[in-house]
Amino acid sequence: MTRPAIEVADIARAKRRQFFQRYHSSLSYQQLKAYSAVERCRTRALGGHKDKCEDCTYEAPISYNSCRSRCCPKCQAQARQRWLETQQRDLLNTNYFHVIFTLPHELNPLGLTSPRPFLDLLFDASSQALLEVARDPQRLGAEIGFLSILHTWSSNLLVHFHIHAVVPAGGLSADHQQWIHTSHPLFLVPVPTLSVVFRETFLSGLRQLYRRGMLDGRGPAALFSDPVCFGQLIDELGHQNWYVYAQPPFGGPEHVLRYLGRYTHRMAISNHRLTAFDGERVSFRWRDYAHGGKQRLMTLDAVTFLRRFFLHVLPKGFVRIRRYGLLSNRFRQQLLPLARTLLAQQGRVPLPPPPLPDCAPWHCPRCGKAMRVVQRFTPHNSISQASILHDELRQSALPACSTHVCLAVCAQHVEPPLLHAQPHLRTAPAQITTPSDPRLPS
């Protein structure tokens, strides 16, 4: 795939000053950190390396290092490939369903102000609904396992909280003596029943979070701070039909990984969907699912585009891909081999083990042999230098800047950070050294 002409990083670097002037007071630390990572990815700020073929004399030009942030559109391809290779070990020789659980948009403010408890509840409610309905003897009557993936965005980058669940077409019987297939090849469980159980489970959990004071009722969620208004909204949502959709099986195991790759390691938008950026406005492709999924073109102010993009940064350490049932970490080693054995008794032989991954991430364009790193360059830019200056000042007990502890994510700084560090340099010139690497091209 060719490199896109426009990237989110280009927009972030061009509109940094305007973005922070408008939104610095409402950005979290993780959003500031994600902005810095996207902005600096594959630039001199993160250093670089040179690669040389281990067989011939080919030597590649310098390659700048990646930020490896899960929020960066450029850093997810290899992570996604490694993850998909790992998932091949857990595939069963059966069809798979795709189930989507969507929250009403009236609850979006709570997801923005209290993301961790709110999104944990979304995972819990959707998984309990699937496990409970599938376990019912009048439905499937089986113990199932599935993979859940969180998305917080719609195609136009607006907030849209929903879960994608990939579910095998069947499960283990209660006594673990047989594999129970779905009653119909195109039918998993009754969707209306699944929707009701999901709605009741989520609203019950939301009331508990509210009673415990775990929901932040400030900012866009100020309406929820009033118990009367909160109770009225919950009652209204309890009488609505919540959107739960179960797609027909999209094929066997050979199609699962290809399908999963579209939903796992990405955030909001890929660089290839960007079509134009004139310095002020950004245009990108999106699908209008309200009108048959037609592809349309949307143009936004660049600062508004960045605001929509960074709204989808998750809390630190939040796990957005989770396993449940017989695929969970607690039961996978015991129940997955059992499931394969029971499926083999029904004529579905276990899938062959996946090939060993190729440890060489890059091959020589001339001879095809593996490329090896022969030279590394340290980070070389004003942001990283100023950050090191702050660290050294703190360690030497000199009077350092108390306002800007980490310049890489400081919302107030729009001037070159090294200028901010000059007063400290003049204070103690003998105790501070500025790192540089003359080998790194400017």
C-alpha positions in Angstrom: 0.0 0.0 0.0 1.4 3.4 -1.0 2.0 6.1 1.6 -0.9 8.5 1.8 -0.4 12.1 0.6 -2.0 13.5 3.8 -1.7 12.2 7.3 -3.2 13.1 10.7 0.3 14.0 11.9 0.6 16.7 9.2 -2.7 18.3 10.4 -1.6 18.0 14.1 1.7 19.8 13.4 0.1 22.5 11.3 -2.7 23.3 13.7 -1.0 22.7 17.1 -1.2 26.3 18.2 -4.9 26.8 17.3 -5.9 23.5 18.7 -4.3 24.0 22.1 -5.6 27.6 22.3 -9.2 26.4 21.9 -9.2 23.1 23.8 -6.3 23.0 26.2 -8.5 23.3 29.3 -10.6 20.3 28.4 -7.8 17.9 27.3 -6.8 15.0 29.6 -3.2 14.0 30.1 -3.7 10.9 27.9 -5.0 13.1 25.1 -2.1 15.4 25.4 0.3 12.5 25.3 -1.4 11.0 22.3 -1.2 14.3 20.5 2.5 14.5 21.1 3.0 10.9 19.9 1.1 11.4 16.7 2.8 14.7 16.0 6.3 13.3 16.5 5.9 9.8 15.0 8.6 9.0 12.4 10.4 12.3 12.7 13.7 13.4 14.1 12.1 13.9 17.5 12.1 10.1 18.1 15.5 9.3 16.6 16.2 6.9 13.8 18.3 4.0 12.5 20.0 2.7 9.4 19.5 -0.8 8.0 21.8 -2.9 5.9 21.2 -6.2 4.2 23.0 -9.1 6.0 23.9 -10.7 2.6 24.5 -8.1 0.0 25.9 -4.5 0.2 22.5 -2.7 0.1 22.1 -0.1 2.8 18.8 1.7 3.2 18.6 5.4 4.0 17.8 6.5 7.5 14.4 5.5 8.9 12.9 7.5 11.7 11.5 5.6 14.7 7.8 5.1 15.3 5.9 6.3 18.4 4.2 2.9 18.8 1.1 4.6 20.3 -2.2 2.8 19.8 -3.6 6.2 18.9 -1.3 6.7 16.0 -2.7 5.8 12.5 0.8 4.9 11.3 1.8 2.5 14.1 -0.9 -0.1 14.0 -0.2 -2.2 10.9 2.6 -4.4 12.4 0.9 -4.6 15.8 -2.3 -5.8 14.1 -0.4 -8.4 12.0 1.4 -9.8 15.1 -1.9 -9.9 17.0 -3.7 -11.7 14.2 -1.0 -14.3 13.9 -1.4 -15.0 17.7 -5.2 -15.3 17.3 -4.9 -18.2 14.8 -4.1 -20.6 17.7 -7.6 -19.9 19.1 -9.7 -20.4 16.0 -12.3 -23.2 15.9 -13.4 -25.1 12.8 -16.9 -23.6 12.6 -18.7 -20.5 11.3 -18.6 -17.2 13.2 -21.2 -14.5 13.8 -20.7 -10.8 14.2 -22.9 -9.1 16.9 -22.9 -5.4 17.5 -24.1 -3.7 20.8 -24.8 0.0 20.5 -25.5 2.5 23.3 -28.1 5.3 22.9 -26.5 8.6 22.1 -28.2 10.2 25.1 -25.5 8.5 27.3 -22.6 9.9 25.3 -21.8 12.7 27.8 -21.2 10.1 30.6 -18.8 8.2 28.3 -16.8 11.3 27.8 -16.5 12.4 31.4 -16.3 9.0 33.1 -14.8 6.8 30.4 -13.3 4.0 32.5 -16.3 2.9 34.6 -18.7 3.7 31.7 -16.8 1.6 29.1 -16.1 -1.2 31.6 -19.9 -1.4 32.2 -20.5 -1.6 28.4 -18.2 -4.6 28.2 -19.8 -6.2 31.2 -23.4 -5.7 30.0 -22.8 -6.9 26.5 -20.9 -10.0 27.5 -23.4 -10.9 30.2 -26.2 -10.6 27.7 -24.6 -12.9 25.2 -23.6 -15.5 27.9 -27.0 -15.4 29.6 -29.1 -15.7 26.4 -26.9 -18.4 24.9 -27.0 -20.4 28.2 -30.8 -20.4 28.2 -32.0 -24.0 27.3 -34.9 -22.4 25.4 -32.4 -20.6 23.2 -29.0 -22.2 22.4 -28.4 -23.9 25.7 -24.6 -23.8 25.4 -21.6 -22.2 27.0 -20.1 -20.0 24.3 -16.9 -18.0 23.9 -16.3 -14.8 22.0 -14.1 -11.8 21.4 -15.3 -8.3 22.1 -13.8 -5.2 20.6 -14.6 -1.6 21.7 -15.2 1.2 19.2 -16.0 4.7 20.4 -16.5 6.4 17.0 -18.7 6.5 13.9 -17.5 6.9 10.4 -17.7 10.7 10.6 -15.6 10.6 13.8 -18.5 11.6 16.2 -18.8 9.8 19.5 -20.6 6.4 19.0 -20.0 3.8 21.7 -20.5 0.2 20.6 -19.0 -3.3 20.9 -18.2 -5.7 18.1 -18.4 -9.3 19.2 -17.1 -12.2 17.1 -18.9 -15.4 18.3 -18.5 -19.0 17.1 -21.6 -20.7 15.8 -22.2 -22.9 18.9 -20.8 -23.8 22.3 -20.2 -26.5 24.8 -23.1 -28.3 26.5 -23.6 -27.8 30.2 -21.9 -31.2 31.0 -19.1 -30.5 28.5 -19.8 -33.7 26.7 -20.8 -32.4 23.2 -20.6 -29.3 21.0 -24.0 -27.7 20.4 -24.4 -26.1 17.0 -26.9 -23.2 16.4 -30.4 -24.4 15.5 -30.1 -22.6 12.1 -27.0 -21.8 10.1 -28.0 -18.1 9.8 -29.4 -17.7 13.4 -27.4 -17.4 16.6 -29.8 -16.2 19.4 -33.0 -14.1 19.3 -31.9 -10.5 18.8 -34.9 -8.9 20.5 -34.2 -11.0 23.7 -30.6 -10.1 23.5 -31.4 -6.4 23.2 -33.7 -6.4 26.3 -31.2 -8.3 28.4 -28.4 -5.9 27.3 -30.5 -2.8 28.1 -31.6 -4.0 31.5 -28.1 -5.1 32.5 -26.5 -1.8 31.4 -29.1 0.4 33.1 -28.9 -1.6 36.3 -25.1 -1.2 36.4 -25.4 2.5 35.5 -27.7 3.1 38.5 -25.1 1.4 40.8 -22.3 3.6 39.4 -24.4 6.7 40.1 -25.2 5.7 43.7 -21.5 5.0 44.3 -20.6 8.4 43.0 -18.4 7.0 40.2 -19.9 9.1 37.4 -18.5 12.6 36.8 -21.4 15.0 36.4 -19.4 18.0 35.2 -19.0 19.6 31.8 -21.1 17.9 29.1 -22.6 15.5 31.7 -23.9 18.3 34.0 -27.4 17.3 33.4 -26.7 13.9 35.1 -25.7 15.6 38.3 -29.3 16.2 39.2 -30.8 12.9 40.6 -34.2 13.7 39.3 -33.1 14.4 35.7 -30.9 11.3 35.9 -33.8 9.1 37.0 -36.1 10.5 34.3 -33.5 9.8 31.6 -32.9 6.3 32.8 -36.7 5.6 32.8 -37.0 7.0 29.2 -34.1 4.8 28.1 -35.6 1.8 29.7 -38.6 2.0 27.4 -36.6 2.4 24.2 -35.5 -0.3 21.8 -31.7 -0.5 22.0 -29.8 -1.3 18.9 -28.3 -4.8 18.8 -27.5 -6.4 15.5 -26.4 -9.9 14.6 -25.0 -10.4 11.1 -25.3 -13.7 9.4 -22.1 -15.8 9.5 -19.4 -14.2 7.4 -17.6 -17.5 6.7 -15.4 -20.0 8.4 -12.0 -19.6 10.1 -10.3 -18.5 6.9 -12.5 -15.3 6.9 -12.3 -14.5 10.6 -8.9 -13.1 10.8 -9.3 -11.0 7.7 -12.5 -9.6 9.1 -11.0 -9.0 12.6 -8.2 -7.0 11.1 -10.7 -4.3 10.2 -11.8 -3.7 13.8 -8.9 -4.4 16.1 -5.9 -2.1 15.9 -7.2 1.2 14.6 -8.6 4.4 16.1 -11.2 6.6 14.5 -9.8 7.1 11.0 -6.9 5.9 8.8 -4.7 8.2 6.9 -5.9 6.7 3.6 -9.4 8.2 4.1 -8.0 11.7 4.1 -8.4 13.3 0.7 -7.5 17.0 1.1 -6.0 19.5 3.5 -5.5 23.2 2.5 -4.1 24.4 5.8 -7.5 25.3 7.2 -10.0 22.6 6.3 -9.8 18.8 6.1 -11.8 16.5 3.8 -12.2 12.8 4.3 -14.3 9.9 3.1 -17.0 8.4 5.3 -19.9 6.0 5.0 -23.5 7.3 5.7 -25.1 4.2 7.2 -28.3 6.1 7.7 -28.7 6.0 3.9 -27.6 2.6 2.9 -23.9 2.9 3.7 -23.2 5.3 0.8 -19.7 6.7 0.7 -19.7 10.5 1.0 -17.1 13.3 1.4 -17.1 15.4 4.6 -15.1 18.7 5.0 -14.4 20.0 8.5 -12.4 22.8 10.0 -8.9 21.4 10.8 -9.1 22.1 14.5 -12.6 20.5 14.7 -11.3 17.5 12.9 -8.4 17.1 15.5 -10.9 17.6 18.3 -13.1 14.7 17.0 -10.0 12.5 16.5 -8.6 12.9 20.0 -11.9 12.5 21.7 -11.4 8.7 21.2 -8.3 8.4 23.2 -8.9 5.8 25.9 -7.8 6.0 29.6 -4.3 4.7 30.3 -4.1 0.9 30.4 -7.7 0.4 29.3 -8.1 -2.9 27.5 -10.3 -2.5 24.4 -10.1 -6.2 23.2 -11.4 -8.7 25.7 -12.3 -12.4 25.7 -15.2 -14.1 27.4 -16.6 -17.6 28.0 -14.5 -20.5 26.9 -12.1 -18.1 25.1 -11.3 -16.2 28.4 -7.9 -16.5 29.9 -9.3 -18.4 32.8 -10.8 -21.3 30.7 -9.0 -21.1 27.3 -6.2 -23.7 28.0 -8.7 -26.2 29.3 -11.9 -25.7 27.2 -10.4 -24.9 23.8 -8.8 -28.3 23.3 -12.0 -29.9 24.5 -14.0 -27.9 22.0 -11.7 -29.0 19.2 -12.0 -32.6 20.2 -15.8 -32.5 20.3 -15.9 -30.7 16.9 -13.6 -33.4 15.5 -16.0 -36.1 16.6 -18.6 -34.3 14.4 -16.4 -34.3 11.4 -14.7 -30.9 11.8 -11.1 -31.6 12.1 -8.9 -29.2 14.0 -7.2 -26.5 12.0 -3.5 -26.8 11.3 -1.2 -24.9 13.5 -0.2 -21.4 12.2 3.3 -21.0 10.7 6.0 -19.6 12.8 6.1 -15.8 12.5 8.9 -14.2 10.5 11.2 -12.4 12.9 12.7 -10.2 10.2 10.3 -7.3 9.8 12.0 -6.0 6.6 13.6 -7.8 3.7 16.2 -6.5 1.2 14.6 -5.1 -1.9 17.5 -6.5 -4.0 18.2 -10.0 -2.7 15.3 -10.7 -0.4 17.4 -11.4 2.7 16.7 -9.9 6.1 17.7 -6.4 6.9 19.6 -5.6 10.1 20.1 -2.4 12.0 23.7 -1.2 11.7 23.4 2.3 13.2 21.1 4.0 15.6 20.5 7.7 16.1 19.3 9.2 19.4 16.4 11.6 19.5 17.4 15.0 18.3 15.0 17.9 18.6 14.1 20.8 20.9 11.3 19.1 22.6 13.3 16.0 23.7 16.3 18.3 24.7 14.1 20.5 26.8 12.5 17.5 28.6 16.0 16.2 29.4 17.0 19.6 30.7 14.0 19.5 33.1 15.0 16.0 34.3 18.6 17.0 34.9 17.6 20.2 36.7 15.4 18.3 39.0 18.1 15.7 39.8 20.6 18.4 40.5 18.2 20.2 42.9 18.4 23.4 40.9 15.4 25.7 40.7 13.5 24.3 37.7 10.3 25.4 36.0 7.3 24.4 38.2 4.7 25.2 35.6 5.9 23.1 32.7 7.1 19.7 34.0 6.8 17.9 30.7 7.1 20.1 27.7 6.2 17.4 25.3 2.6 17.6 26.4 2.3 21.2 27.7 -0.9 22.7 26.4 0.3 26.3 27.1 3.5 26.1 25.2 3.4 27.2 21.6 6.8 28.8 21.3 9.9 26.6 20.7 10.4 24.7 23.9 14.2 25.2 23.8 13.7 28.9 24.3 11.9 28.1 27.5 14.9 26.1 28.7 17.5 28.9 28.0 17.0 30.7 31.4 17.9 27.4 33.1 20.9 27.0 30.9 22.1 30.4 32.0 21.5 29.5 35.6 23.8 26.5 35.8 25.7 26.1 32.5 28.3 23.8 34.0 25.8 21.2 35.2 23.8 20.7 32.0 24.8 19.2 28.7 22.6 19.4 25.7 22.5 16.1 23.8 23.1 16.2 20.1 24.0 13.9 17.3 25.8 15.5 14.3 25.2 12.3 12.3 21.5 12.8 12.2 20.5 14.8 9.1 18.7 18.1 9.8 
